[in-house]
Amino acid sequence: MVSSDADACEIVISRIGAEPTVVHHDEHVAAPTQPVPEDVAVNGCRWDPTLTIEIGPDWRSGFYLVELSTIEGDSAEAFFVVKASEPADSLLVLSTSTWAAYNDWGGPSFYTGGHVTSQLRPLPAGFLDKPDPHRYRVACFAELPAADVQDYFDSYSYWSAAAGWANWERIFAGWAEDQGLQLDYATSLDLASEPGLLAPYSLYLSVGHDEYWSASMRDAVEGWVDDGGAAVFLSGNTSFWQVRFEDHGERIVGYKTDFEQDPVVGTDAEHTVSTMWSDPLCRRPENEMTGVSFTRGGYARVRNSPRGSGGYTVWRPDHWVFDGLDLRTGDLLGADPVVVGYECDGCELQLVDGRPVPTGAGGTPPDFEVLATAPANLWQTHEVAPGLVDSYIGELNWVAERLGGADTPENRDRFAVGNAVLGSYRRGRGEVFTTGCTDWAYGLGDDEVAQVTRTVISRYVALKED
């Protein structure tokens, strides 16, 4: 569905992998102007179809970018995902529910006052395509001239720094195909709504910023891992907020810190309340799936957060994850490309024989192995980034309130020091690995980071085959 002030537009559709592959090109598509409803944020555009394109039988599973342009120089992007007809070993589930949560096209996002977001509206500029993501990433903005950052945001959405295909998954997809890895693709909604989606696969992958999860998404991943699957979270802030899909997946509900307005509160369905998964009302902290949580992590190498080294301090260099690397306890992993940046997940730690181990608090499994860590911290309300709704509450204040019992200085101190925690554990007949940080993909050009990634993927693909 297209709306344009021009009489027509050009459409190019490309599969994005190691290299873009054009699969459809139409130089002249009649594109009428279609009105944007006032309730577009909640109910979508509801435009009439402009063009129908048949998916060819030779179109590989993947992310397909739709580029639209006019002779006047206007442009826009859209996307769709083609799933596999014959599944491979590995499934990359794109974080589309998180993209939707940050979408403020035509109306508010979850960060600017909205509690319902429609998936039937465009995504802002920069979510799907943008230049040089390694340079224009949150963890590097402080190192850039202020004028460069301003020029960037003159062309691209402020929120495109926090969500979207162009930041992390695009980088990983290109690297994976260069390595000869065959990935199949799906979306958050596919994971939420299609029982058995994961059944043919050995490996499930989450990459980048994968923040918003429904109960059915968690049910799918956790049940599949229990049955012998392997989940790899090359992501951070993962499954921090519970959301609900409604209207056949067209809308996503997320009340977050305004959870008392959620109509399920006070009902038998209160555990589905759309607030953080670690909240006592949900009774299902994300640690139980990933081993770690944003409540014990926070931000790194951004405003009001630790700069650290940019890498992880290695604590268990003899673990199989580090096979083929010449590492010692205390060495750094991924510091040069800055793999620890933006948002991080951790767990409550204690030292045993000089090495950190989980205390088990917050739902972290007792056999979770802490392999490497890096410093992070949650923000207080007065430290949060600009552009948020005035009522936005800092995560440290919120965690102190909901997990500590009250937003007091004493409770804030309990959660003030966090870490990105890279680790793994066995769950049922399967296994889970996490980097505990959003920015792992930016390190894939580094030999050691790439080696760890290959080792994890190859082991877990073989795990189910055995």
Buried (B, 14 or more C-beta within 10 A) or exposed (E): BBBBEBEBBBBBBBBBBEEBBEBBEEEEBEBEEBEBBEEBBBBBBBBEEBBEEEEEEEBBBBBBBBBBBBEEEEEBBBBEBBBBEEBBBBBBBBBBBBBBBBBBBBBBBBBBBBBBBBBBBBBBBBBBBBEEBEEBBBBBBEEBEEEEBEEBBEEBBBBBBBBBBBBBBBBBBBBBBEEEBEBBBBBBBBBBBBEEBBEEBBBBBBBBBBBBBBBBBBEBBBBBBEEBBBBBBBBBBBBBBBBBBEBEBEBBBBBBBBBEEBEBBEEEEBBBBBBBBBBEBBEBBBBBBBBBBBBBBBBBBBEBBBBBBBBBBBBBBEBEBBBEBEBEEEBBBBBBBBBBBBBBBBBBBEEEEEBBBBEBBBBBBEEBBBBBBBBBBBBBBEBBBEEBEEEBBBBBBBBBBBBBEEBEEEBBEBBBBBBBBBBBBEBEEBBBBBBBBBBBBBBBEBEBBBBBBBBBBBBBBEBBEE
